[in-house]
C-alpha cells in the first residue's frame, strides 16, 4: 500500500515545485509587463510598455554611459513629455518608480513626475511628485474628485530621504505607491514612510484627470538636475515584494563589486580582501578619493598603455569601446575622443599613478556609490 501511494506523492510534489517556480518567475516579470510607462534610456528614448504613450524631450537632456544599468538619461534643465492618443484614467491607485542620481541640489522645487492640468500647467496638475529642501524630501500632491464632481486636493510629505551631503554621490531607487487611501514612499526597496488620507477625503470617486500629458523633470522655477534610469509608472499599487524585485533586478545586472576605504591599503573585491599597491588617499585640495589606476582598471577588465614621453606622462585606458587618456598633474582628460575635466589632479604616489575614482570608473561604465555611514566607496561593474 505504501508503494502505491508513494508513486503518486512524488509527481504531486514535482508539480507543486514547478507551480511555485512559475509563480516566482511571474512576480519577477510584472515590473515591466504591468507598467503603463517603461523607460530604460538605453541610447534612445522609447516607452516599451506596449501602448501609444510616446515620450518627447525638451531642453537640455543627454544620454550618459554612467547609468545604474547600462546607459541612462541626464536631466540638465530639460524635461520629457509623454502623450498618448487617449488620456489614461487614474483610478484609486498608482505607482511611480525610478532609479535616480541627483547631480545638482540647487534647483528650486524640481518636479520628478507629474500630470499636466488641462491648461498646460505642470505645477497645479492632478498628480505632482516633486522634491523639496535640496532634494532631501519628496512631496506628492493629488487632486481627487468625488461622485458629485467636486474637487479636493491633498499633499503627502515624505520623511527625510537622505542627507543633502550624500544625495549626489549615490544611485537610489525611489517608489511612490498610492493604494486608495494611503501613500507610501520606498527608498532602495525599504519603506521610508507612509501617510493616510484624512477622513474628509475618503470616499472619493477617482483621481482628477484633465490632460493626456505626463511629464518627467519639469519644474515651476527650475527643471530637475539628475540622472534617471529604469523609470516605471503603473496604474496599480505595486506590492512591497514587487518593489524589492525592481530594486534587486538592477543590482543583479552587475557581476562584480569592489569596495574601497579612505586610508586603507586593502580592497574587497567580490567579497575577498586584496592588497593595494598604495593606500587610498584624499586629495588635499578637493577631498576627492584617489585610487591606484592600474589596480582598478585591471579588476574591471581593461588595459593601460603608458607613455612617459608625453609631458609628465600619459595613461591610455581601453575597456571595450571606451578609451580614456589621463595625464599626470593635469586635470584635462580625453574620454572617447572628447575633452573633459577631472575634479582633482592625477598624482604619482610611490611610483603608482592615482586618480579620482568616480571619473574613471563611471567613464568605464561602472556605478559608483559612496556610503557616508561606513565611509567607503562601492564600485559595481
VOLUM-215544 format. One record per residue (C-alpha): residue number from 1; residue in one letter; x, y, z. Coordinates in Angstrom, 3 decimals. Layout:
<rs>
dovo = NUM&rovo = A&east = X&north = Y&up = Z .
...
</rs>
This chain:
<rs>
dovo = 1&rovo = X&east = 0.000&north = 0.000&up = 0.000 .
dovo = 2&rovo = X&east = 2.816&north = 2.390&up = 0.843 .
dovo = 3&rovo = X&east = 4.447&north = 1.963&up = -2.557 .
dovo = 4&rovo = X&east = 1.084&north = 2.583&up = -4.231 .
dovo = 5&rovo = X&east = 0.689&north = 5.996&up = -2.560 .
dovo = 6&rovo = X&east = 4.389&north = 6.817&up = -2.957 .
dovo = 7&rovo = X&east = 4.253&north = 6.706&up = -6.744 .
dovo = 8&rovo = X&east = 1.505&north = 9.387&up = -6.640 .
dovo = 9&rovo = X&east = 3.144&north = 11.575&up = -3.997 .
dovo = 10&rovo = X&east = 6.356&north = 12.188&up = -5.964 .
dovo = 11&rovo = X&east = 4.592&north = 13.565&up = -9.111 .
dovo = 12&rovo = X&east = 2.402&north = 15.794&up = -6.919 .
dovo = 13&rovo = X&east = 5.475&north = 17.250&up = -5.213 .
dovo = 14&rovo = X&east = 7.145&north = 17.882&up = -8.578 .
dovo = 15&rovo = X&east = 4.026&north = 19.632&up = -9.920 .
dovo = 16&rovo = X&east = 3.840&north = 21.804&up = -6.776 .
dovo = 17&rovo = X&east = 7.513&north = 22.831&up = -7.100 .
dovo = 18&rovo = X&east = 7.025&north = 23.750&up = -10.760 .
dovo = 19&rovo = X&east = 3.952&north = 25.835&up = -9.843 .
dovo = 20&rovo = X&east = 5.939&north = 27.731&up = -7.207 .
dovo = 21&rovo = X&east = 8.761&north = 28.390&up = -9.680 .
dovo = 22&rovo = X&east = 6.319&north = 29.699&up = -12.294 .
dovo = 23&rovo = X&east = 4.688&north = 31.975&up = -9.709 .
dovo = 24&rovo = X&east = 8.038&north = 33.421&up = -8.611 .
dovo = 25&rovo = X&east = 9.032&north = 33.966&up = -12.237 .
dovo = 26&rovo = X&east = 5.743&north = 35.724&up = -12.954 .
dovo = 27&rovo = X&east = 6.180&north = 38.037&up = -9.983 .
dovo = 28&rovo = X&east = 9.641&north = 38.980&up = -11.186 .
dovo = 29&rovo = X&east = 8.293&north = 39.752&up = -14.666 .
dovo = 30&rovo = X&east = 5.441&north = 42.013&up = -13.530 .
dovo = 31&rovo = X&east = 7.721&north = 45.007&up = -13.084 .
dovo = 32&rovo = X&east = 7.689&north = 45.690&up = -16.859 .
dovo = 33&rovo = X&east = 4.544&north = 43.955&up = -18.136 .
dovo = 34&rovo = X&east = 2.276&north = 45.774&up = -15.672 .
dovo = 35&rovo = X&east = 3.676&north = 49.227&up = -16.369 .
dovo = 36&rovo = X&east = 1.892&north = 51.897&up = -18.401 .
dovo = 37&rovo = X&east = 5.225&north = 53.678&up = -18.864 .
dovo = 38&rovo = X&east = 8.522&north = 51.796&up = -19.054 .
dovo = 39&rovo = X&east = 11.540&north = 53.966&up = -19.893 .
dovo = 40&rovo = X&east = 15.013&north = 52.412&up = -19.886 .
dovo = 41&rovo = X&east = 17.061&north = 55.117&up = -21.706 .
dovo = 42&rovo = X&east = 19.449&north = 52.694&up = -23.449 .
dovo = 43&rovo = X&east = 20.687&north = 55.136&up = -26.066 .
dovo = 44&rovo = X&east = 17.220&north = 56.075&up = -27.292 .
dovo = 45&rovo = X&east = 14.039&north = 57.287&up = -25.665 .
dovo = 46&rovo = X&east = 11.181&north = 54.817&up = -26.073 .
dovo = 47&rovo = X&east = 8.298&north = 53.518&up = -23.995 .
dovo = 48&rovo = X&east = 8.485&north = 49.716&up = -24.015 .
dovo = 49&rovo = X&east = 5.161&north = 49.238&up = -22.200 .
dovo = 50&rovo = X&east = 3.331&north = 48.306&up = -25.406 .
dovo = 51&rovo = X&east = 0.944&north = 51.262&up = -25.736 .
dovo = 52&rovo = X&east = 0.861&north = 54.523&up = -27.696 .
dovo = 53&rovo = X&east = 2.218&north = 56.785&up = -24.951 .
dovo = 54&rovo = X&east = 5.278&north = 58.276&up = -26.666 .
dovo = 55&rovo = X&east = 7.959&north = 60.362&up = -24.901 .
dovo = 56&rovo = X&east = 9.394&north = 63.572&up = -26.402 .
dovo = 57&rovo = X&east = 12.318&north = 65.544&up = -24.956 .
dovo = 58&rovo = X&east = 12.559&north = 69.308&up = -24.436 .
dovo = 59&rovo = X&east = 15.502&north = 71.387&up = -23.244 .
dovo = 60&rovo = X&east = 18.894&north = 70.104&up = -22.155 .
dovo = 61&rovo = X&east = 18.992&north = 66.307&up = -21.750 .
dovo = 62&rovo = X&east = 21.701&north = 63.836&up = -22.735 .
dovo = 63&rovo = X&east = 22.262&north = 60.085&up = -22.670 .
dovo = 64&rovo = X&east = 25.150&north = 59.013&up = -20.477 .
dovo = 65&rovo = X&east = 27.058&north = 55.747&up = -20.091 .
dovo = 66&rovo = X&east = 27.020&north = 56.183&up = -16.319 .
dovo = 67&rovo = X&east = 23.619&north = 54.625&up = -15.646 .
dovo = 68&rovo = X&east = 22.558&north = 52.282&up = -12.918 .
dovo = 69&rovo = X&east = 22.091&north = 49.746&up = -15.719 .
dovo = 70&rovo = X&east = 23.973&north = 50.444&up = -18.935 .
dovo = 71&rovo = X&east = 23.026&north = 53.900&up = -20.256 .
dovo = 72&rovo = X&east = 20.825&north = 56.487&up = -18.515 .
dovo = 73&rovo = X&east = 19.337&north = 59.910&up = -19.219 .
dovo = 74&rovo = X&east = 20.764&north = 63.032&up = -17.598 .
dovo = 75&rovo = X&east = 18.385&north = 65.939&up = -16.988 .
dovo = 76&rovo = X&east = 20.186&north = 69.286&up = -17.211 .
dovo = 77&rovo = X&east = 17.359&north = 71.820&up = -17.220 .
dovo = 78&rovo = X&east = 15.183&north = 69.763&up = -19.546 .
dovo = 79&rovo = X&east = 12.094&north = 67.564&up = -19.393 .
dovo = 80&rovo = X&east = 10.218&north = 64.667&up = -21.023 .
dovo = 81&rovo = X&east = 6.578&north = 64.956&up = -22.063 .
dovo = 82&rovo = X&east = 4.707&north = 61.672&up = -22.573 .
dovo = 83&rovo = X&east = 1.476&north = 61.912&up = -24.577 .
dovo = 84&rovo = X&east = -0.992&north = 59.286&up = -25.758 .
dovo = 85&rovo = X&east = -3.957&north = 59.352&up = -28.097 .
dovo = 86&rovo = X&east = -6.294&north = 58.953&up = -25.130 .
dovo = 87&rovo = X&east = -5.877&north = 60.115&up = -21.577 .
dovo = 88&rovo = X&east = -5.170&north = 57.430&up = -19.016 .
dovo = 89&rovo = X&east = -7.777&north = 57.476&up = -16.280 .
dovo = 90&rovo = X&east = -6.201&north = 57.455&up = -12.842 .
dovo = 91&rovo = X&east = -8.465&north = 55.391&up = -10.636 .
dovo = 92&rovo = X&east = -7.687&north = 54.845&up = -6.969 .
dovo = 93&rovo = X&east = -4.136&north = 53.536&up = -7.166 .
dovo = 94&rovo = X&east = -0.815&north = 54.171&up = -8.919 .
dovo = 95&rovo = X&east = 2.920&north = 53.541&up = -8.543 .
dovo = 96&rovo = X&east = 5.822&north = 55.631&up = -9.795 .
dovo = 97&rovo = X&east = 9.303&north = 54.078&up = -9.568 .
dovo = 98&rovo = X&east = 12.727&north = 55.096&up = -10.858 .
dovo = 99&rovo = X&east = 16.439&north = 54.909&up = -10.233 .
dovo = 100&rovo = X&east = 17.792&north = 58.413&up = -9.623 .
dovo = 101&rovo = X&east = 21.146&north = 60.049&up = -9.032 .
dovo = 102&rovo = X&east = 20.961&north = 63.771&up = -8.256 .
dovo = 103&rovo = X&east = 23.670&north = 65.903&up = -9.882 .
dovo = 104&rovo = X&east = 22.868&north = 69.387&up = -8.540 .
dovo = 105&rovo = X&east = 20.819&north = 70.223&up = -5.435 .
dovo = 106&rovo = X&east = 20.379&north = 73.941&up = -6.203 .
dovo = 107&rovo = X&east = 17.132&north = 73.581&up = -8.196 .
dovo = 108&rovo = X&east = 14.055&north = 75.129&up = -6.574 .
dovo = 109&rovo = X&east = 11.272&north = 72.578&up = -6.072 .
dovo = 110&rovo = X&east = 12.047&north = 70.385&up = -9.117 .
dovo = 111&rovo = X&east = 9.273&north = 68.079&up = -10.315 .
dovo = 112&rovo = X&east = 10.157&north = 64.411&up = -10.623 .
dovo = 113&rovo = X&east = 6.881&north = 63.285&up = -12.248 .
dovo = 114&rovo = X&east = 3.541&north = 64.953&up = -12.888 .
dovo = 115&rovo = X&east = 0.353&north = 65.036&up = -14.903 .
dovo = 116&rovo = X&east = -0.442&north = 68.356&up = -16.541 .
dovo = 117&rovo = X&east = -3.529&north = 70.397&up = -15.782 .
dovo = 118&rovo = X&east = -5.895&north = 70.994&up = -18.688 .
dovo = 119&rovo = X&east = -4.390&north = 74.460&up = -19.206 .
dovo = 120&rovo = X&east = -0.868&north = 73.010&up = -19.556 .
dovo = 121&rovo = X&east = 0.254&north = 73.949&up = -16.044 .
dovo = 122&rovo = X&east = 2.679&north = 71.323&up = -14.733 .
dovo = 123&rovo = X&east = 2.530&north = 72.669&up = -11.173 .
dovo = 124&rovo = X&east = -1.210&north = 72.535&up = -10.476 .
dovo = 125&rovo = X&east = -1.951&north = 69.262&up = -12.263 .
dovo = 126&rovo = X&east = -3.926&north = 66.425&up = -10.619 .
dovo = 127&rovo = X&east = -0.761&north = 64.445&up = -9.812 .
dovo = 128&rovo = X&east = 2.556&north = 66.034&up = -8.903 .
dovo = 129&rovo = X&east = 5.584&north = 64.292&up = -7.329 .
dovo = 130&rovo = X&east = 8.332&north = 66.784&up = -6.534 .
dovo = 131&rovo = X&east = 11.358&north = 67.358&up = -4.334 .
dovo = 132&rovo = X&east = 11.856&north = 69.894&up = -1.537 .
dovo = 133&rovo = X&east = 14.775&north = 71.246&up = 0.506 .
dovo = 134&rovo = X&east = 17.693&north = 70.325&up = -1.741 .
dovo = 135&rovo = X&east = 16.187&north = 67.003&up = -2.855 .
dovo = 136&rovo = X&east = 16.019&north = 65.641&up = 0.700 .
dovo = 137&rovo = X&east = 12.192&north = 65.344&up = 0.857 .
dovo = 138&rovo = X&east = 9.513&north = 64.176&up = -1.582 .
dovo = 139&rovo = X&east = 6.056&north = 65.686&up = -1.731 .
dovo = 140&rovo = X&east = 3.131&north = 64.193&up = -3.660 .
dovo = 141&rovo = X&east = 0.169&north = 66.419&up = -4.457 .
dovo = 142&rovo = X&east = -3.030&north = 64.666&up = -5.607 .
dovo = 143&rovo = X&east = -6.357&north = 66.189&up = -6.641 .
dovo = 144&rovo = X&east = -9.401&north = 63.975&up = -6.015 .
dovo = 145&rovo = X&east = -12.924&north = 64.143&up = -7.443 .
dovo = 146&rovo = X&east = -15.979&north = 62.807&up = -5.604 .
dovo = 147&rovo = X&east = -19.110&north = 61.234&up = -7.066 .
dovo = 148&rovo = X&east = -20.732&north = 64.667&up = -7.360 .
dovo = 149&rovo = X&east = -17.831&north = 66.081&up = -9.375 .
dovo = 150&rovo = X&east = -16.348&north = 68.162&up = -6.545 .
dovo = 151&rovo = X&east = -12.542&north = 68.572&up = -6.451 .
dovo = 152&rovo = X&east = -10.323&north = 68.352&up = -3.356 .
dovo = 153&rovo = X&east = -6.530&north = 68.275&up = -3.078 .
dovo = 154&rovo = X&east = -4.124&north = 66.811&up = -0.545 .
dovo = 155&rovo = X&east = -0.341&north = 66.960&up = -0.196 .
dovo = 156&rovo = X&east = 1.601&north = 63.963&up = 1.158 .
dovo = 157&rovo = X&east = 5.078&north = 64.706&up = 2.553 .
dovo = 158&rovo = X&east = 7.786&north = 62.058&up = 2.913 .
dovo = 159&rovo = X&east = 10.138&north = 61.629&up = 5.815 .
dovo = 160&rovo = X&east = 13.699&north = 62.758&up = 5.133 .
dovo = 161&rovo = X&east = 15.026&north = 60.507&up = 2.364 .
dovo = 162&rovo = X&east = 18.757&north = 61.200&up = 2.676 .
dovo = 163&rovo = X&east = 21.183&north = 63.934&up = 3.651 .
dovo = 164&rovo = X&east = 21.992&north = 66.797&up = 1.295 .
dovo = 165&rovo = X&east = 25.660&north = 65.804&up = 1.559 .
dovo = 166&rovo = X&east = 25.194&north = 62.264&up = 0.218 .
dovo = 167&rovo = X&east = 22.314&north = 62.616&up = -2.232 .
dovo = 168&rovo = X&east = 24.653&north = 63.483&up = -5.119 .
dovo = 169&rovo = X&east = 27.064&north = 60.596&up = -4.505 .
dovo = 170&rovo = X&east = 24.772&north = 57.576&up = -4.814 .
dovo = 171&rovo = X&east = 22.182&north = 55.916&up = -7.004 .
dovo = 172&rovo = X&east = 18.880&north = 55.401&up = -5.195 .
dovo = 173&rovo = X&east = 15.711&north = 53.591&up = -6.166 .
dovo = 174&rovo = X&east = 12.547&north = 55.546&up = -5.336 .
dovo = 175&rovo = X&east = 8.995&north = 54.193&up = -5.414 .
dovo = 176&rovo = X&east = 5.858&north = 56.221&up = -4.653 .
dovo = 177&rovo = X&east = 2.834&north = 53.952&up = -4.087 .
dovo = 178&rovo = X&east = -0.793&north = 55.048&up = -3.620 .
dovo = 179&rovo = X&east = -3.282&north = 52.300&up = -2.809 .
dovo = 180&rovo = X&east = -6.584&north = 54.142&up = -2.357 .
dovo = 181&rovo = X&east = -6.178&north = 55.999&up = 0.913 .
dovo = 182&rovo = X&east = -2.509&north = 55.510&up = 1.887 .
dovo = 183&rovo = X&east = 0.521&north = 56.892&up = 0.092 .
dovo = 184&rovo = X&east = 3.877&north = 55.204&up = 0.824 .
dovo = 185&rovo = X&east = 7.458&north = 56.044&up = -0.072 .
dovo = 186&rovo = X&east = 10.107&north = 53.354&up = -0.634 .
dovo = 187&rovo = X&east = 13.838&north = 54.084&up = -0.899 .
dovo = 188&rovo = X&east = 16.141&north = 51.284&up = -2.047 .
dovo = 189&rovo = X&east = 13.257&north = 48.804&up = -1.577 .
dovo = 190&rovo = X&east = 12.707&north = 49.763&up = 2.092 .
dovo = 191&rovo = X&east = 9.569&north = 51.529&up = 3.346 .
dovo = 192&rovo = X&east = 10.633&north = 55.086&up = 4.176 .
dovo = 193&rovo = X&east = 7.260&north = 56.309&up = 5.428 .
dovo = 194&rovo = X&east = 3.540&north = 56.407&up = 4.699 .
dovo = 195&rovo = X&east = 0.577&north = 58.722&up = 5.268 .
dovo = 196&rovo = X&east = -3.158&north = 58.069&up = 5.252 .
dovo = 197&rovo = X&east = -5.758&north = 60.347&up = 3.671 .
dovo = 198&rovo = X&east = -7.741&north = 62.398&up = 6.211 .
dovo = 199&rovo = X&east = -11.288&north = 61.213&up = 6.889 .
dovo = 200&rovo = X&east = -12.852&north = 64.100&up = 4.998 .
dovo = 201&rovo = X&east = -11.311&north = 62.973&up = 1.690 .
dovo = 202&rovo = X&east = -12.162&north = 59.298&up = 1.899 .
dovo = 203&rovo = X&east = -14.868&north = 58.014&up = -0.392 .
dovo = 204&rovo = X&east = -13.748&north = 59.952&up = -3.470 .
dovo = 205&rovo = X&east = -14.544&north = 58.521&up = -6.908 .
dovo = 206&rovo = X&east = -11.267&north = 58.912&up = -8.850 .
dovo = 207&rovo = X&east = -8.107&north = 60.954&up = -9.011 .
dovo = 208&rovo = X&east = -8.810&north = 64.029&up = -11.159 .
dovo = 209&rovo = X&east = -7.987&north = 63.633&up = -14.853 .
dovo = 210&rovo = X&east = -7.833&north = 66.606&up = -17.180 .
dovo = 211&rovo = X&east = -4.892&north = 66.129&up = -19.541 .
dovo = 212&rovo = X&east = -3.275&north = 63.478&up = -21.747 .
dovo = 213&rovo = X&east = 0.273&north = 64.584&up = -20.862 .
dovo = 214&rovo = X&east = 2.602&north = 63.194&up = -18.197 .
dovo = 215&rovo = X&east = 5.945&north = 64.940&up = -17.635 .
dovo = 216&rovo = X&east = 9.263&north = 63.988&up = -16.066 .
dovo = 217&rovo = X&east = 11.789&north = 66.599&up = -14.915 .
dovo = 218&rovo = X&east = 9.747&north = 69.794&up = -15.243 .
dovo = 219&rovo = X&east = 9.707&north = 72.493&up = -12.562 .
dovo = 220&rovo = X&east = 7.981&north = 75.708&up = -11.620 .
dovo = 221&rovo = X&east = 11.215&north = 77.680&up = -11.266 .
dovo = 222&rovo = X&east = 13.984&north = 75.245&up = -12.283 .
dovo = 223&rovo = X&east = 13.865&north = 71.919&up = -14.043 .
dovo = 224&rovo = X&east = 15.413&north = 68.845&up = -12.450 .
dovo = 225&rovo = X&east = 19.151&north = 68.173&up = -12.373 .
dovo = 226&rovo = X&east = 19.547&north = 64.413&up = -12.032 .
dovo = 227&rovo = X&east = 20.230&north = 61.177&up = -13.910 .
dovo = 228&rovo = X&east = 17.325&north = 58.726&up = -14.261 .
dovo = 229&rovo = X&east = 17.321&north = 55.051&up = -15.160 .
dovo = 230&rovo = X&east = 14.637&north = 52.331&up = -15.343 .
dovo = 231&rovo = X&east = 11.611&north = 54.620&up = -14.876 .
dovo = 232&rovo = X&east = 8.194&north = 52.948&up = -14.466 .
dovo = 233&rovo = X&east = 4.595&north = 54.091&up = -13.926 .
dovo = 234&rovo = X&east = 1.774&north = 51.684&up = -13.016 .
dovo = 235&rovo = X&east = -1.977&north = 52.161&up = -12.749 .
dovo = 236&rovo = X&east = -1.977&north = 49.948&up = -9.661 .
dovo = 237&rovo = X&east = -0.380&north = 49.782&up = -6.222 .
dovo = 238&rovo = X&east = 2.747&north = 47.681&up = -6.637 .
dovo = 239&rovo = X&east = 3.396&north = 45.384&up = -3.672 .
dovo = 240&rovo = X&east = 6.491&north = 45.664&up = -1.449 .
dovo = 241&rovo = X&east = 7.696&north = 42.331&up = -2.883 .
dovo = 242&rovo = X&east = 7.474&north = 43.687&up = -6.432 .
dovo = 243&rovo = X&east = 9.329&north = 46.861&up = -5.428 .
dovo = 244&rovo = X&east = 12.079&north = 44.687&up = -3.964 .
dovo = 245&rovo = X&east = 12.127&north = 42.767&up = -7.259 .
dovo = 246&rovo = X&east = 12.574&north = 46.021&up = -9.218 .
dovo = 247&rovo = X&east = 15.433&north = 47.026&up = -6.930 .
dovo = 248&rovo = X&east = 17.196&north = 43.663&up = -6.921 .
dovo = 249&rovo = X&east = 16.842&north = 43.151&up = -10.684 .
dovo = 250&rovo = X&east = 19.025&north = 46.197&up = -11.289 .
dovo = 251&rovo = X&east = 21.607&north = 45.202&up = -8.697 .
dovo = 252&rovo = X&east = 21.903&north = 41.731&up = -10.262 .
dovo = 253&rovo = X&east = 22.989&north = 43.256&up = -13.581 .
dovo = 254&rovo = X&east = 26.433&north = 43.792&up = -12.052 .
dovo = 255&rovo = X&east = 28.674&north = 40.773&up = -11.702 .
dovo = 256&rovo = X&east = 31.475&north = 42.388&up = -9.684 .
dovo = 257&rovo = X&east = 31.778&north = 44.528&up = -6.563 .
dovo = 258&rovo = X&east = 34.849&north = 46.491&up = -5.477 .
dovo = 259&rovo = X&east = 34.858&north = 48.211&up = -2.065 .
dovo = 260&rovo = X&east = 37.496&north = 50.815&up = -1.197 .
dovo = 261&rovo = X&east = 38.004&north = 52.767&up = 2.029 .
dovo = 262&rovo = X&east = 39.988&north = 56.001&up = 2.582 .
dovo = 263&rovo = X&east = 43.237&north = 55.391&up = 4.448 .
dovo = 264&rovo = X&east = 43.203&north = 51.627&up = 3.792 .
dovo = 265&rovo = X&east = 45.702&north = 49.720&up = 1.656 .
dovo = 266&rovo = X&east = 43.222&north = 46.852&up = 1.279 .
dovo = 267&rovo = X&east = 40.312&north = 46.440&up = -1.132 .
dovo = 268&rovo = X&east = 37.414&north = 43.989&up = -1.016 .
dovo = 269&rovo = X&east = 36.896&north = 42.512&up = -4.488 .
dovo = 270&rovo = X&east = 33.861&north = 40.224&up = -4.778 .
dovo = 271&rovo = X&east = 33.956&north = 39.590&up = -1.038 .
dovo = 272&rovo = X&east = 37.705&north = 38.826&up = -0.794 .
dovo = 273&rovo = X&east = 40.384&north = 41.096&up = 0.634 .
dovo = 274&rovo = X&east = 43.209&north = 42.166&up = -1.676 .
dovo = 275&rovo = X&east = 46.335&north = 44.217&up = -1.066 .
dovo = 276&rovo = X&east = 46.571&north = 47.565&up = -2.854 .
dovo = 277&rovo = X&east = 49.881&north = 48.939&up = -4.180 .
dovo = 278&rovo = X&east = 49.246&north = 52.137&up = -2.167 .
dovo = 279&rovo = X&east = 46.629&north = 53.189&up = 0.389 .
dovo = 280&rovo = X&east = 43.519&north = 55.072&up = -0.716 .
dovo = 281&rovo = X&east = 44.073&north = 58.779&up = -0.055 .
dovo = 282&rovo = X&east = 42.098&north = 62.011&up = -0.336 .
dovo = 283&rovo = X&east = 43.245&north = 64.887&up = -2.492 .
dovo = 284&rovo = X&east = 44.318&north = 67.682&up = -0.129 .
dovo = 285&rovo = X&east = 42.517&north = 70.423&up = -2.046 .
dovo = 286&rovo = X&east = 39.302&north = 68.747&up = -3.202 .
dovo = 287&rovo = X&east = 38.891&north = 65.824&up = -0.732 .
dovo = 288&rovo = X&east = 38.289&north = 63.522&up = -3.724 .
dovo = 289&rovo = X&east = 39.263&north = 59.872&up = -3.262 .
dovo = 290&rovo = X&east = 42.474&north = 58.984&up = -5.111 .
dovo = 291&rovo = X&east = 42.900&north = 55.337&up = -6.061 .
dovo = 292&rovo = X&east = 45.609&north = 53.346&up = -7.899 .
dovo = 293&rovo = X&east = 44.578&north = 53.497&up = -11.550 .
dovo = 294&rovo = X&east = 46.100&north = 50.236&up = -12.760 .
dovo = 295&rovo = X&east = 44.584&north = 48.156&up = -9.947 .
dovo = 296&rovo = X&east = 41.039&north = 49.416&up = -10.625 .
dovo = 297&rovo = X&east = 41.419&north = 49.134&up = -14.404 .
dovo = 298&rovo = X&east = 42.738&north = 45.561&up = -14.138 .
dovo = 299&rovo = X&east = 39.810&north = 44.470&up = -11.935 .
dovo = 300&rovo = X&east = 37.342&north = 45.964&up = -14.432 .
dovo = 301&rovo = X&east = 38.963&north = 44.040&up = -17.291 .
dovo = 302&rovo = X&east = 40.653&north = 46.980&up = -19.012 .
dovo = 303&rovo = X&east = 44.211&north = 47.582&up = -20.162 .
dovo = 304&rovo = X&east = 46.601&north = 50.526&up = -19.682 .
dovo = 305&rovo = X&east = 49.299&north = 51.742&up = -22.049 .
dovo = 306&rovo = X&east = 51.809&north = 54.171&up = -20.537 .
dovo = 307&rovo = X&east = 53.570&north = 56.904&up = -22.497 .
dovo = 308&rovo = X&east = 56.266&north = 58.546&up = -20.419 .
dovo = 309&rovo = X&east = 57.418&north = 60.869&up = -23.192 .
dovo = 310&rovo = X&east = 54.191&north = 62.902&up = -23.259 .
dovo = 311&rovo = X&east = 54.761&north = 65.733&up = -20.755 .
dovo = 312&rovo = X&east = 54.572&north = 64.346&up = -17.216 .
dovo = 313&rovo = X&east = 53.312&north = 61.019&up = -18.562 .
dovo = 314&rovo = X&east = 50.040&north = 59.775&up = -20.032 .
dovo = 315&rovo = X&east = 47.940&north = 56.698&up = -19.281 .
dovo = 316&rovo = X&east = 45.750&north = 55.387&up = -22.112 .
dovo = 317&rovo = X&east = 42.939&north = 53.160&up = -20.796 .
dovo = 318&rovo = X&east = 40.950&north = 50.804&up = -23.027 .
dovo = 319&rovo = X&east = 37.912&north = 48.809&up = -21.924 .
dovo = 320&rovo = X&east = 35.628&north = 47.535&up = -24.662 .
dovo = 321&rovo = X&east = 34.590&north = 50.540&up = -26.732 .
dovo = 322&rovo = X&east = 35.695&north = 53.017&up = -24.052 .
dovo = 323&rovo = X&east = 39.003&north = 54.848&up = -24.425 .
dovo = 324&rovo = X&east = 40.321&north = 57.297&up = -21.826 .
dovo = 325&rovo = X&east = 43.590&north = 59.272&up = -21.730 .
dovo = 326&rovo = X&east = 44.763&north = 60.827&up = -18.456 .
dovo = 327&rovo = X&east = 47.878&north = 62.937&up = -17.876 .
dovo = 328&rovo = X&east = 49.777&north = 63.198&up = -14.603 .
dovo = 329&rovo = X&east = 49.330&north = 66.582&up = -12.873 .
dovo = 330&rovo = X&east = 46.745&north = 67.687&up = -15.443 .
dovo = 331&rovo = X&east = 43.003&north = 67.890&up = -14.892 .
dovo = 332&rovo = X&east = 42.313&north = 67.755&up = -18.632 .
dovo = 333&rovo = X&east = 41.437&north = 64.295&up = -19.941 .
dovo = 334&rovo = X&east = 40.111&north = 62.614&up = -23.075 .
dovo = 335&rovo = X&east = 37.156&north = 60.270&up = -22.847 .
dovo = 336&rovo = X&east = 36.066&north = 58.619&up = -26.090 .
dovo = 337&rovo = X&east = 37.747&north = 61.419&up = -28.071 .
dovo = 338&rovo = X&east = 36.024&north = 64.208&up = -26.125 .
dovo = 339&rovo = X&east = 37.792&north = 66.581&up = -23.745 .
dovo = 340&rovo = X&east = 36.557&north = 66.609&up = -20.161 .
dovo = 341&rovo = X&east = 37.717&north = 67.881&up = -16.777 .
dovo = 342&rovo = X&east = 38.818&north = 65.845&up = -13.774 .
dovo = 343&rovo = X&east = 37.819&north = 67.116&up = -10.325 .
dovo = 344&rovo = X&east = 41.335&north = 66.520&up = -8.923 .
dovo = 345&rovo = X&east = 44.875&north = 66.299&up = -10.311 .
dovo = 346&rovo = X&east = 46.137&north = 62.744&up = -11.052 .
dovo = 347&rovo = X&east = 49.175&north = 62.100&up = -8.867 .
dovo = 348&rovo = X&east = 52.125&north = 59.732&up = -8.649 .
dovo = 349&rovo = X&east = 52.350&north = 58.142&up = -5.191 .
dovo = 350&rovo = X&east = 55.221&north = 55.694&up = -4.598 .
dovo = 351&rovo = X&east = 55.618&north = 55.148&up = -8.361 .
dovo = 352&rovo = X&east = 51.868&north = 54.447&up = -8.677 .
dovo = 353&rovo = X&east = 49.518&north = 56.669&up = -10.682 .
dovo = 354&rovo = X&east = 46.490&north = 57.578&up = -8.557 .
dovo = 355&rovo = X&east = 43.367&north = 59.214&up = -9.970 .
dovo = 356&rovo = X&east = 39.955&north = 60.432&up = -8.732 .
dovo = 357&rovo = X&east = 37.926&north = 57.246&up = -8.705 .
dovo = 358&rovo = X&east = 34.496&north = 58.481&up = -9.761 .
dovo = 359&rovo = X&east = 35.563&north = 59.870&up = -13.138 .
dovo = 360&rovo = X&east = 37.473&north = 56.800&up = -14.276 .
dovo = 361&rovo = X&east = 35.016&north = 54.169&up = -13.012 .
dovo = 362&rovo = X&east = 31.923&north = 55.899&up = -14.383 .
dovo = 363&rovo = X&east = 33.513&north = 56.637&up = -17.755 .
dovo = 364&rovo = X&east = 34.267&north = 52.912&up = -17.994 .
dovo = 365&rovo = X&east = 30.594&north = 52.098&up = -17.366 .
dovo = 366&rovo = X&east = 30.605&north = 51.298&up = -13.635 .
dovo = 367&rovo = X&east = 28.220&north = 52.513&up = -10.932 .
dovo = 368&rovo = X&east = 29.964&north = 54.336&up = -8.065 .
dovo = 369&rovo = X&east = 28.259&north = 54.742&up = -4.676 .
dovo = 370&rovo = X&east = 29.547&north = 56.458&up = -1.551 .
dovo = 371&rovo = X&east = 28.351&north = 55.252&up = 1.861 .
dovo = 372&rovo = X&east = 28.641&north = 58.128&up = 4.322 .
dovo = 373&rovo = X&east = 27.980&north = 55.987&up = 7.391 .
dovo = 374&rovo = X&east = 30.647&north = 53.381&up = 6.578 .
dovo = 375&rovo = X&east = 32.945&north = 55.896&up = 4.833 .
dovo = 376&rovo = X&east = 33.580&north = 53.601&up = 1.888 .
dovo = 377&rovo = X&east = 33.025&north = 53.644&up = -1.845 .
dovo = 378&rovo = X&east = 31.454&north = 50.692&up = -3.697 .
dovo = 379&rovo = X&east = 32.033&north = 50.200&up = -7.418 .
dovo = 380&rovo = X&east = 29.586&north = 47.930&up = -9.270 .
dovo = 381&rovo = X&east = 30.548&north = 46.684&up = -12.735 .
</rs>
